[in-house]
Amino acid sequence: MSTEQGSPHGAAEWDARYRDADRLWTSDVNPALPVEVSGLTPGVALEVGSGEGADARWLADAGWQVTAVDISQVAVDRAREIDPRASITWLQTDLVVDDIPGRDFDLVTAHYFPIKADDRDVARKLADAVRPGGTLLVVAHAPEGMREHGFDPDDYVLPDDVAAMLDDEWTVVTQETRARGRPAGGGHHINDVVLRARRG
């Protein structure tokens, strides 16, 4: 998912947005994922806000067993049609109200997954789903890019906020703002905030 201008937050709104486009997002993997994950031993991954599935497919190609979740059933059905292989489980899930499907993941990753400040418990769910020794990767548009598109960064839980939630059992490996390398989802965001942390 992405926090582009006018982005919806409910399942019905996201379903409508996906129905209105043959493809809502690029089919390319988000750039931070291979940079941060290529050195990890593949295991079981949770991919949050999976959309049409580019990141989940990259993870599966790299040897991960992936559970990919999105709030939109339309997106989940489209992603499953694109790639029905057994190493990816596609699930419609609203993490504001639903439990995470499983726990003790070796990797939990969320790119441009909008968590409203009032729903910060969602971020805690993501961290809690990581097994000891596992990795949490959270990537968001840099605050200045959000402001350019009419969003107040203070309304969202950003990677730095997630880092502040982590206790002493976590080690932050990456916490930085970097050039994305290409615009996100056809938009104009060029800088990402990247958080990678290891549990235990």
Secondary structure, 3 states (H helix, E strand, C coil): CCCCCCCCCCHHHHHHHHHCCCCCCCCCCCCHHHHHHCCCCCCEEEEECCCCCHHHHHHHHCCCEEEEEECCHHHHHHHHHHCCCCCEEEEECCCCCCCCCCCCEEEEEEECCCCEHHHCHHHHHHHHCEEEEEEEEEEEECHHHHHHCCCCHHHECCHHHHHHHCCCCEEEEEEEEEECCCCCCCCCCCEEEEEEEEEC
